[in-house]
Structures are given as C-alpha cells and as structure tokens.
Amino acid sequence: MRVLITNDDGIASPGLQALVGAFDPVGETFVVAPERERSATGHAITLHKPLRAHSVAIPGSAARAWATNGTPADCVALGIIELLPAKPEVVLSGINVGPNVARDLTYSGTVSGAMEGAIFGVPSIAVSVGSFRNPTFSVAAAFAVELARAILLHGLPEDTLLNVNVPNLPPDRIAGVAITRQSAKRFISRMEKRVDPRGRTYYWLTGDPSPVEDLEGTDTWALTHNRISVTPITLDMTDDRAAAAMRTWDLAWRPASGA
Ligand code: MN
C-alpha cells in the first residue's frame, strides 16, 4: 500500500509519528507535512510566495519525508504532483491532537489535508484523537490502518473522504465503531478583549460548546459514547433541497428593472 501522510500539527507531532509507525510495516510510506503547526488554517493554499520542501527523517521510520513551509493542502498537492514517485493509493491526515467534529470541520487543517487528497481522486482519511490533554495514539493509528485496508477492498465513492475521530481511551474501553454524520453542535464564540503592555487593545477568540444535547448518530455523540466516529464527507457542497425550493422563486434577470 502506497500511502501519503500529512497533518496540521507539524512534522514533529507525536500523532504524525504514531501514524507513520503504524503504516511502516504495511506499505510504502511517504510523509509531506508542515514544518510548523498549521492548525485551524482550513483549506488555505500558498499562491503568493515560494513553497519549499526539505528532506527530513521521522524518528524510528525509514519513510521518505519532507517538511514544507506550506499548509496541509499544499503538502498533499506537492506530494502528489511533485515529490512522490507515483500517485498514493491512500492519503492520511493526522493523527490530530484534539477532535475535529461538528462545525470545526470547516476550520480544520487536518480535514483539509484529506480533502485535498479527495480532490486529486485519492481515497483520503482525516484522523483525530478526541482529547487535547494526554493524547494517546495507538488505537487511532491501528484503526487508520484497518480503515485504509477496508477502503482498498471496498473503494469509496468519488468525491468522498472520511473524517475519523477516536476517543482518547485504552483499547478495551472503546465501545465500537459508529458511521456518523456531522453534528450541528455549535460553539458559543467570545472575543476576549485585553490591553497589551503598550496600551493597545487586542482580541483573542475563545468560546465554549453550546449546552445542546448531542443527537444520536452524530460525530460528537459517538465520542461522548466512547465510539470511534467515521463520518463520510463529500466535496460537493451543493444544497439540493435549497436549490429545489429556490427554483420556485421565479428569479429572473431583468436588465431594465435595475437601470
Ligand atoms: Mn491540529
């Protein structure tokens, strides 16, 4: 299995190293990852400055690896177009420290790494562990290998990627695997307003989860019920229900009316 691994926590992240370690025995592993943390950069790409990549070693692995000054999406594109000797069969992004669920998918560099793989037509998986504190990666890494094998066996629909969140628990406390949907759970955002030592105001985005119960079958529900959450995500953002409703609006362009 030829695998391309990226992440958004940076090439030195123990989550990435655990993922590489899990894939080393099962295939040909390549790593292209940001040289520093690029969390919450979404699907940003580098168009207005040079993109650079240099060879690095991943501790304990013989995988060919490059660190870049780009984002996760840059890394995947650079790997597929330029650095890898052949197109990967699977792209993996992670293992991220902290969950990527609900509305956060839009901001996630981890998910965007996998999304870029899907744009290139490669089956892709984003993997996150559900806690920022004392994260452990062995369950997530082992499950990622199993899921990659399943994808090669069954295939994925075109334009689909998988977003995986693994509870931060020992193997015997994982209650199973749930195929989930993206939760609509919101976070109540606040801007902390402070004053810097030079007397100038600055802002820092913060917030808390809304006190809404997790709907059964969602990604947030799976994590709180100790299940590994696997959410299929599609690149097509079209809202077919809204489009059908809007066709009855009789929208028309009438040049004379705007003059
Ligand atoms: Mn991250």
Residues whose N, C-alpha, C, O or C-beta is under 5 A from the ligand:
A	BS01	MN	D8 D9 S39 N96 V97
